[in-house]
Amino acid sequence: MFTLKQSMYYSIQVIICVFIFQCMPITAESQTSEKVINIAIPSWKSWTNQDGTGFYFDLTKAIYQPLGYKILYSIVPFARAKVFVANSKFDAMFSLYKSQRYNMLTPHYPINNSKVMVMFDNKVDWQGPTSLKNQHVIYPRSYEYPSMIDIDFKPVEVNDSKHGMLMLLKGRANFFITDADEMSQLQQELDVDVLKFSTKQLYAKNLYMGFAKTDKGKKLVAEFNKRLPELIDNGTMQQLYNKWGLTQNTTSTFSMN
């Protein structure tokens, strides 16, 4: 017969096990089929919604479902998604610059063209990107803007774009950088005074899917490179942009630049 102390001990152990199980990300361990694609990615409005809808998810389905694949996903922070795919715990992710530093495979063709914006108080004398020199600049962790901007500034990493914009609005730094879509959505959500703050484009760069460096990943990349031009030619890409209210020139974006 259990004592009260023993009962409490086992109850605590059960609670801990349940908590650990709930916090574990979806992994490929139970999804080993070659016809299952496990994707790790943050939730981005209109791109990767929490419910599995969005442009990126629709595009992935359009590419792979006709080939018999099932698409699974797990919503995780961007930095964690990169680690999961680089370590082959997941098959793929979205929104990478083309770089060998990721330890991932990238297709020939990008999936989007990202405009990177900077926001600042109008009191700042903006003289172009050189205005960032030696300044504290806020940006979301793992977005890798310092390596893309040839200016020596003082990075201030935050967990997400909303946190970063709130810090700027409170005067915690002079500049905030993020993707154009996130910038626009947050400015509306937080009712930013456009008479007090300015937004300028820093640069635009293609974004790619990233795949695990596995035999399965190599096959997925090859299928991506074959299928994406077909979706551009038959108008599916433009239809998806229209569906999600995204303005993008698929003719210029989806070149091999």
N, C-alpha and C positions, 0 to 999 in steps of 0.2 A: 504493500500500500504506500503510495507516495505521500511524503510529508508536504506541508505547505511550502517549505523552502524549495523542495525538488520540483513541485508543480510550477512554481514561479520561474525556476530555472529553465524548464522545458518550454514554457510559454514564451519566454524571452527568445530562446533559440529559434522557435517557429517563426516569431515575428521578424527576426533578423533574416532568416532564409527567404521569407516572402518578400521582404524589402529588396534583398539582393537580386532576386529573380525579376522583380518588376523593373529594376533599374538597368538590367542588362540589355544592351542593344540587340536588335535582330542580327544574327550572324548566319553565315552560309552553312553552318554545321549541319542543320537539319534540312538545308536546301541545296544539296550537292548536285542536283540535276544539271546537266549541261544546257538544259532549256529553261533555266531560271536565272534571271538577272537581278542580283541584290544591289540596290543603290543606296548610298549614304549621302545625305545632303541636308542643309538647313531649310527652314520654311521661308520662302520668299514669295510675297504676294504676287499672284498672277503667273508666277514661274514654277514654284513648287509649293502649292498649298498643303496645309496639314492633312487634308482629306484625300490626297493623292491626285488632285486635279492641278492644272496649270500647263503652261506652254512646254516646259521641259519634259514633264511626264507624258503629255500628249505626243510630243515629238518622238520620244523613246518608244512609245507603243506603236506609232506609225511605222517606225523603222523595223522593229523586231517582232511584233505580234504576228504579222503575216508569215514570218519564218518559224512560227510555233513557239516563241518564247513567252514565258510568264514574267511580269515585272513586279518585283517586291521592293519596298523602300523603307528606310528608317530615317526619321527626322533627328539630326544631331548637329551640334555646332560645326562650323566650317573647318576649323582646325582638326577636330576629331575625325571628320569625314576624310580628310586628306591622309591621316594616319591609317585609318581603316583600309582604304583602298591601296595605299602604298605598301601595306603589310599583307595584302591579299585576303583580308577578312571580309571585304565586300568586293563586288565586281566593278563598280563604276560610280562616278560622281559627275557633277556639272560645274561649269563656270571656272575653268582653269585657264591661265595664260599658257601659251605653248612654251614649255621649259623642261629641260632634262632634270632639273633639280627635284622634281616631284617624285621621281622613281615610279612613274606611271607611263603607260602608253597613251599617246594622243593621236586621233585620226588626222587625215590630211585636211579635212574641212572643219571650220568652226561652227558653233551652234548659235552664236550671237555676237554682236559687236557692242562692247560696253563703253559708255561714255563716263568718264570719271570727273566728278565735280568737286569744287571747293566752295565752302560757304564761310562768310566772314562778316563782321560788323562793318557798316558803312563808314565808320570812323577810320578804318584802316585805309591807308593810301596804297591802293592796289596798282602795282606796276608789272603785272604778269606773274608767272610762276616764281620769278626771282624774289618776290615778296615773301616767300616761305623761308628764305635763308635764315638760319639760326632761330627760327620761331618754333614755339610749341604747336604741333599739329596733331589733332585728334583723328583717329581712323579705327575701323573695326579690326580686331585681332585677326591675323592670318590673311588679310587682304593684300599684303605684300606691296603696298604702294611705295614704300621707300626705295625698293629696287627698280621701280618703274619711273621714278621722278628724279632727274639728275640735279637735285638741289639738296644741300646739306641742311636738313631741318631736325628739330628735336621731336622724335616720335612719342605720341601718347596713345597707347593701345587701350581699347575698350572692348567689352564683350560683344556689343552690337551697335548698329548705327543709331538706334533711338537713344541709347545711353550717351553716345558721342554728341548728338545734336543738343541734347539737354545740357550737357556740360558747356557747349559753346554758348547757348542761350544764357547760362548763368555766369558767363565771363571767365570760365576756367582755362581757356586758351584762346588764341586769336583766330585759329583756322580749324575747320572740320572738313574731312574728305570722305566721300563715299560714292557708290554707283549712282548714276543719274536717276534711275527709277526709285531707288530707296530714298534719295534726297527729296524728290518731288512728293512721294507719298507721305514722308514724315513732315515735310513743311505744311502739307494740308492737315495732317492729323494733329500737329501741335500748334496750328494756327499761327505760323511764323509771320511776323510783321515784315512784309517785303520792302517797306520804306526804311526799315532799320538794318536789314541784312541783304547782302548781295550774294549771288551764286555765279560762278564762272566755270567753264570747262577747262580742265587741265590737259586731258588727252583722250583718245579713243583707241581701243585695242580689242582684237578678236578674243573670244572666249571659246574654250573647247571642252568636250567631255574628256574625262580621264578614266583609264581602264587599268585594272590590276595587271602586273607583268606575269601573266600565266598563259598557258596554252589556250585556255578559254578566253582570256582577254585579247589575245592575238586574233582569235577567230571573230570576236565581237567587233574589233577594229576593222577587220577586212570587210565584214558585212555592213558596217556603218559607211565605209568609203564607197561601197557599191550602191547602197540604198539612198543615201542623202541626195546625190545629184538627181535621182529619179523623182524624189519628192519635190525638189525645186522645179524640175521641168513640168511635172503634172499639176503644179499649183497648190499642192498640199501645204507647203511651207507658208505661203502667203495667207492661205485660209486659216492656219493656226494663229498667225499674228493678228489677223482680223478678229478671230474668235475671242482672243484675250485682250483686245484693245491695245496692242503693242504696235508702235510705228517703227518699222525696220525695212530697209531696202535689201531684200534677199539677193538681188542680183549682184550688188557690190560686196555685201557682207560675206557671202559664202564662196569667196574665192580662196585660193590656197596661199594667201599672203600671211 
